Amino acid sequence: MGLKYPGSKMSTHVPVTALQDVFLCCKVDGVSGQCHTYNQMSVMVRNTASGLLKLGLRSHDVVTMHCHNCLEFAVLYLAILKTGAIASPVNPFYTACMYGKKSIV
């Protein structure tokens, strides 16, 4: 059984081109209300991932994230994944004694 593809171009099925996608709003900062495009988010994630690697983060390291639901959470989470490390978000309302031996970023 083979896959059947339509005889038309992909552009007829996708209303927005890839170039236009970078200008669409990706994430709205709940505090400031500022809209960040996919392109802006991509730059922030790349820069953050680069910084984490310079700090010595390696693939398969586990990073415990202690932050609220904000723009920085999304950027940090994606940057950690981009480095090949493992993101481990925890409840920001935990107290220090609830963490045990986990490292906190």
C-alpha atoms as an extended CHARMM CRD file, in Angstrom:
* protein
*
       105  EXT
         1         1  MET       CA              0.0000000000        0.0000000000        0.0000000000  PROA      1               0.0000000000
         2         2  GLY       CA              1.6010000000        3.2520000000       -1.1030000000  PROA      2               0.0000000000
         3         3  LEU       CA              0.9420000000        6.8190000000       -0.0960000000  PROA      3               0.0000000000
         4         4  LYS       CA             -1.0380000000        8.9560000000       -2.5090000000  PROA      4               0.0000000000
         5         5  TYR       CA             -0.0150000000       12.5690000000       -2.9200000000  PROA      5               0.0000000000
         6         6  PRO       CA             -2.2080000000       15.2810000000       -4.4120000000  PROA      6               0.0000000000
         7         7  GLY       CA             -1.1740000000       16.5270000000       -7.8260000000  PROA      7               0.0000000000
         8         8  SER       CA             -1.1690000000       20.1330000000       -6.6320000000  PROA      8               0.0000000000
         9         9  LYS       CA              1.5880000000       22.2380000000       -5.0970000000  PROA      9               0.0000000000
        10        10  MET       CA              1.9740000000       22.4340000000       -1.3210000000  PROA      10              0.0000000000
        11        11  SER       CA              1.3950000000       26.2110000000       -1.4640000000  PROA      11              0.0000000000
        12        12  THR       CA             -2.2210000000       25.6170000000       -2.4380000000  PROA      12              0.0000000000
        13        13  HSD       CA             -2.7750000000       23.7340000000        0.8430000000  PROA      13              0.0000000000
        14        14  VAL       CA             -0.7440000000       25.9820000000        3.1430000000  PROA      14              0.0000000000
        15        15  PRO       CA             -2.1940000000       29.4930000000        3.3670000000  PROA      15              0.0000000000
        16        16  VAL       CA              0.8780000000       31.1070000000        4.9930000000  PROA      16              0.0000000000
        17        17  THR       CA              4.3720000000       30.8510000000        3.5340000000  PROA      17              0.0000000000
        18        18  ALA       CA              7.3490000000       29.9590000000        5.7040000000  PROA      18              0.0000000000
        19        19  LEU       CA              8.7100000000       33.4790000000        5.3450000000  PROA      19              0.0000000000
        20        20  GLN       CA              5.4790000000       34.9740000000        6.6730000000  PROA      20              0.0000000000
        21        21  ASP       CA              5.4760000000       32.5230000000        9.6050000000  PROA      21              0.0000000000
        22        22  VAL       CA              8.4690000000       34.2190000000       11.2120000000  PROA      22              0.0000000000
        23        23  PHE       CA              6.3740000000       37.3540000000       11.6600000000  PROA      23              0.0000000000
        24        24  LEU       CA              3.3970000000       35.6490000000       13.3130000000  PROA      24              0.0000000000
        25        25  CYS       CA              2.9880000000       36.0230000000       17.0610000000  PROA      25              0.0000000000
        26        26  CYS       CA              4.4260000000       32.9820000000       18.8000000000  PROA      26              0.0000000000
        27        27  LYS       CA              4.1970000000       33.8880000000       22.4940000000  PROA      27              0.0000000000
        28        28  VAL       CA              2.6750000000       36.8070000000       24.3170000000  PROA      28              0.0000000000
        29        29  ASP       CA              4.4370000000       37.9260000000       27.4940000000  PROA      29              0.0000000000
        30        30  GLY       CA              1.6820000000       37.8990000000       30.1280000000  PROA      30              0.0000000000
        31        31  VAL       CA              3.3420000000       40.6490000000       32.1680000000  PROA      31              0.0000000000
        32        32  SER       CA              4.1840000000       43.1830000000       29.4710000000  PROA      32              0.0000000000
        33        33  GLY       CA              1.6760000000       42.0330000000       26.8460000000  PROA      33              0.0000000000
        34        34  GLN       CA              4.4650000000       42.1370000000       24.2510000000  PROA      34              0.0000000000
        35        35  CYS       CA              4.1370000000       39.7140000000       21.3450000000  PROA      35              0.0000000000
        36        36  HSD       CA              7.2470000000       37.7880000000       20.3230000000  PROA      36              0.0000000000
        37        37  THR       CA              7.4940000000       36.3540000000       16.8110000000  PROA      37              0.0000000000
        38        38  TYR       CA              8.7710000000       32.8870000000       16.0000000000  PROA      38              0.0000000000
        39        39  ASN       CA             11.9280000000       34.4970000000       14.6550000000  PROA      39              0.0000000000
        40        40  GLN       CA             12.5000000000       36.4700000000       17.8780000000  PROA      40              0.0000000000
        41        41  MET       CA             11.8770000000       33.3670000000       19.9820000000  PROA      41              0.0000000000
        42        42  SER       CA             14.3000000000       31.3970000000       17.8400000000  PROA      42              0.0000000000
        43        43  VAL       CA             17.0340000000       33.9960000000       18.3900000000  PROA      43              0.0000000000
        44        44  MET       CA             16.4090000000       34.0730000000       22.1630000000  PROA      44              0.0000000000
        45        45  VAL       CA             16.4950000000       30.2710000000       22.3590000000  PROA      45              0.0000000000
        46        46  ARG       CA             19.7160000000       30.0420000000       20.3040000000  PROA      46              0.0000000000
        47        47  ASN       CA             21.4370000000       32.7080000000       22.4170000000  PROA      47              0.0000000000
        48        48  THR       CA             20.3500000000       31.0870000000       25.6710000000  PROA      48              0.0000000000
        49        49  ALA       CA             21.4330000000       27.6260000000       24.4900000000  PROA      49              0.0000000000
        50        50  SER       CA             24.8080000000       29.0410000000       23.4970000000  PROA      50              0.0000000000
        51        51  GLY       CA             25.1930000000       30.6070000000       26.9380000000  PROA      51              0.0000000000
        52        52  LEU       CA             24.2850000000       27.3400000000       28.6710000000  PROA      52              0.0000000000
        53        53  LEU       CA             26.8790000000       25.4590000000       26.6190000000  PROA      53              0.0000000000
        54        54  LYS       CA             29.5170000000       28.0790000000       27.5030000000  PROA      54              0.0000000000
        55        55  LEU       CA             28.6580000000       27.5460000000       31.1750000000  PROA      55              0.0000000000
        56        56  GLY       CA             29.4660000000       23.8570000000       30.7310000000  PROA      56              0.0000000000
        57        57  LEU       CA             26.0560000000       22.2770000000       30.1770000000  PROA      57              0.0000000000
        58        58  ARG       CA             26.4170000000       19.0150000000       28.2570000000  PROA      58              0.0000000000
        59        59  SER       CA             24.1040000000       16.6740000000       26.4280000000  PROA      59              0.0000000000
        60        60  HSD       CA             22.1210000000       14.4280000000       28.8110000000  PROA      60              0.0000000000
        61        61  ASP       CA             22.6810000000       16.7280000000       31.8210000000  PROA      61              0.0000000000
        62        62  VAL       CA             19.4850000000       17.2810000000       33.8120000000  PROA      62              0.0000000000
        63        63  VAL       CA             18.5320000000       20.8930000000       34.5370000000  PROA      63              0.0000000000
        64        64  THR       CA             15.9220000000       21.5900000000       37.1920000000  PROA      64              0.0000000000
        65        65  MET       CA             13.9550000000       24.7110000000       36.3000000000  PROA      65              0.0000000000
        66        66  HSD       CA             12.3790000000       26.7800000000       39.0670000000  PROA      66              0.0000000000
        67        67  CYS       CA             10.4370000000       29.5930000000       37.4190000000  PROA      67              0.0000000000
        68        68  HSD       CA              6.8810000000       30.7500000000       36.9410000000  PROA      68              0.0000000000
        69        69  ASN       CA              4.8770000000       30.5930000000       33.7220000000  PROA      69              0.0000000000
        70        70  CYS       CA              6.5740000000       33.4120000000       31.8320000000  PROA      70              0.0000000000
        71        71  LEU       CA              8.4650000000       34.1080000000       28.6240000000  PROA      71              0.0000000000
        72        72  GLU       CA             11.7640000000       33.1580000000       30.2500000000  PROA      72              0.0000000000
        73        73  PHE       CA             10.3680000000       29.7100000000       31.1180000000  PROA      73              0.0000000000
        74        74  ALA       CA              9.5760000000       28.9740000000       27.4740000000  PROA      74              0.0000000000
        75        75  VAL       CA             12.9510000000       30.2760000000       26.2660000000  PROA      75              0.0000000000
        76        76  LEU       CA             14.9180000000       28.3760000000       28.9140000000  PROA      76              0.0000000000
        77        77  TYR       CA             12.9780000000       25.1450000000       28.3880000000  PROA      77              0.0000000000
        78        78  LEU       CA             13.5380000000       25.1740000000       24.6320000000  PROA      78              0.0000000000
        79        79  ALA       CA             17.1970000000       26.2280000000       25.0290000000  PROA      79              0.0000000000
        80        80  ILE       CA             17.8650000000       23.2990000000       27.3700000000  PROA      80              0.0000000000
        81        81  LEU       CA             16.3310000000       20.8970000000       24.8720000000  PROA      81              0.0000000000
        82        82  LYS       CA             18.3480000000       22.4890000000       22.0520000000  PROA      82              0.0000000000
        83        83  THR       CA             21.5910000000       21.6610000000       23.9040000000  PROA      83              0.0000000000
        84        84  GLY       CA             20.5780000000       18.0140000000       24.2010000000  PROA      84              0.0000000000
        85        85  ALA       CA             20.1630000000       18.2920000000       27.9600000000  PROA      85              0.0000000000
        86        86  ILE       CA             17.0310000000       17.2960000000       29.8680000000  PROA      86              0.0000000000
        87        87  ALA       CA             14.7060000000       19.9570000000       31.2700000000  PROA      87              0.0000000000
        88        88  SER       CA             13.0660000000       19.1230000000       34.5800000000  PROA      88              0.0000000000
        89        89  PRO       CA             10.5970000000       21.8770000000       35.5070000000  PROA      89              0.0000000000
        90        90  VAL       CA              9.4100000000       21.8930000000       39.1020000000  PROA      90              0.0000000000
        91        91  ASN       CA              6.5970000000       23.6720000000       40.8860000000  PROA      91              0.0000000000
        92        92  PRO       CA              7.7700000000       27.2510000000       41.5870000000  PROA      92              0.0000000000
        93        93  PHE       CA              5.9140000000       27.1630000000       44.8920000000  PROA      93              0.0000000000
        94        94  TYR       CA              8.1500000000       24.4200000000       46.2930000000  PROA      94              0.0000000000
        95        95  THR       CA             10.3180000000       25.4270000000       49.2170000000  PROA      95              0.0000000000
        96        96  ALA       CA             14.0650000000       24.7310000000       49.3450000000  PROA      96              0.0000000000
        97        97  CYS       CA             13.6110000000       21.6760000000       51.5620000000  PROA      97              0.0000000000
        98        98  MET       CA             11.2110000000       20.1150000000       49.0220000000  PROA      98              0.0000000000
        99        99  TYR       CA             13.9630000000       19.9250000000       46.4130000000  PROA      99              0.0000000000
       100       100  GLY       CA             16.3190000000       17.5700000000       48.1510000000  PROA      100             0.0000000000
       101       101  LYS       CA             19.6080000000       17.3190000000       46.2330000000  PROA      101             0.0000000000
       102       102  LYS       CA             18.3810000000       18.7470000000       42.9060000000  PROA      102             0.0000000000
       103       103  SER       CA             20.3190000000       21.6050000000       41.3630000000  PROA      103             0.0000000000
       104       104  ILE       CA             18.3600000000       24.7660000000       40.6460000000  PROA      104             0.0000000000
       105       105  VAL       CA             18.7400000000       27.0950000000       37.6550000000  PROA      105             0.0000000000
